[in-house]
Amino acid sequence: MNAWTSAALVLLAVAAPLCLLGAVRGSEMRRLTAVSLLSPVVGAVFLLLPQGYQRSSYQDLALVLAVLAPAGTLVFTRFLAGQPRATGGDEEDRG
């Protein structure tokens, strides 16, 4: 294990679970933000692992994710825009 794969492991062990926790709790907008934040984390992992394994051709997956992730976020935002907003806020959003 070298420094590149160690950095990818740290991102997967620390940042990814925090994003996933945010994706299952909170309001719809907070969950969308957490899922949107997960895309750059996974993209960084997809850039670190090819460096660690010295396989530059695997970086194409990170480039595809970088192109498709914002489009997916826009689609989910479009679905959320059609829903009425709750008045008074959720208890989970406070604190």
C-alpha positions as CSV (number, residue, x, y, z in Angstrom):
1,M,0.0,0.0,0.0
2,N,1.4,3.3,-1.0
3,A,0.5,6.9,-0.3
4,W,-2.0,7.1,-3.1
5,T,-4.0,4.1,-2.0
6,S,-3.8,5.2,1.6
7,A,-5.3,8.6,0.6
8,A,-8.1,6.8,-1.3
9,L,-8.8,4.6,1.8
10,V,-9.0,7.7,4.1
11,L,-11.5,9.3,1.7
12,L,-13.6,6.1,1.6
13,A,-13.4,5.6,5.4
14,V,-14.1,9.2,6.5
15,A,-15.8,11.3,3.8
16,A,-18.0,8.7,2.1
17,P,-19.8,7.6,5.3
18,L,-20.4,11.2,6.3
19,C,-22.0,11.8,2.9
20,L,-24.0,8.7,3.1
21,L,-25.2,9.6,6.6
22,G,-26.3,13.0,5.3
23,A,-28.1,11.2,2.4
24,V,-30.3,9.2,4.7
25,R,-31.2,11.9,7.2
26,G,-32.6,15.4,7.0
27,S,-34.8,17.3,4.6
28,E,-34.9,16.6,0.9
29,M,-32.6,19.5,0.1
30,R,-30.0,18.3,2.7
31,R,-30.1,14.8,1.3
32,L,-29.6,16.1,-2.3
33,T,-26.6,18.2,-1.1
34,A,-25.1,15.1,0.6
35,V,-25.5,13.0,-2.5
36,S,-24.1,15.8,-4.7
37,L,-21.1,16.0,-2.3
38,L,-20.5,12.3,-2.6
39,S,-19.8,12.6,-6.3
40,P,-16.5,14.6,-5.9
41,V,-15.4,12.3,-3.1
42,V,-15.9,9.2,-5.3
43,G,-14.3,11.1,-8.2
44,A,-11.2,11.8,-6.1
45,V,-11.0,8.2,-5.1
46,F,-11.2,7.2,-8.8
47,L,-8.3,9.6,-9.5
48,L,-6.2,8.4,-6.5
49,L,-6.5,4.6,-7.2
50,P,-5.1,4.6,-10.7
51,Q,-2.1,6.6,-9.4
52,G,-1.7,4.0,-6.7
53,Y,-1.9,1.0,-9.0
54,Q,0.0,2.8,-11.9
55,R,-2.8,2.3,-14.4
56,S,-3.5,5.6,-16.0
57,S,-6.2,4.2,-18.3
58,Y,-8.5,3.8,-15.2
59,Q,-8.7,7.5,-14.9
60,D,-11.3,7.6,-17.6
61,L,-13.9,6.4,-15.1
62,A,-13.2,9.6,-13.0
63,L,-13.7,11.7,-16.1
64,V,-17.0,10.1,-16.9
65,L,-18.2,10.6,-13.4
66,A,-17.1,14.3,-13.5
67,V,-19.3,14.8,-16.6
68,L,-22.3,12.8,-15.5
69,A,-22.6,13.8,-11.8
70,P,-23.6,17.4,-12.3
71,A,-26.3,16.3,-14.8
72,G,-27.7,13.8,-12.3
73,T,-27.8,16.6,-9.6
74,L,-29.7,18.8,-12.0
75,V,-32.3,16.0,-12.7
76,F,-32.8,15.5,-8.9
77,T,-33.1,19.2,-8.3
78,R,-35.7,19.4,-11.0
79,F,-37.8,16.8,-9.2
80,L,-37.4,18.6,-5.9
81,A,-38.4,21.9,-7.4
82,G,-41.8,20.6,-8.2
83,Q,-42.6,19.6,-4.6
84,P,-44.2,22.1,-2.2
85,R,-42.0,23.2,0.6
86,A,-43.0,22.3,4.2
87,T,-43.9,25.2,6.4
88,G,-42.3,25.4,9.8
89,G,-39.3,23.2,9.0
90,D,-38.3,19.8,10.2
91,E,-37.0,19.0,13.6
92,E,-33.9,17.4,12.1
93,D,-32.9,20.7,10.3
94,R,-32.6,22.5,13.6
95,G,-29.6,22.3,15.8
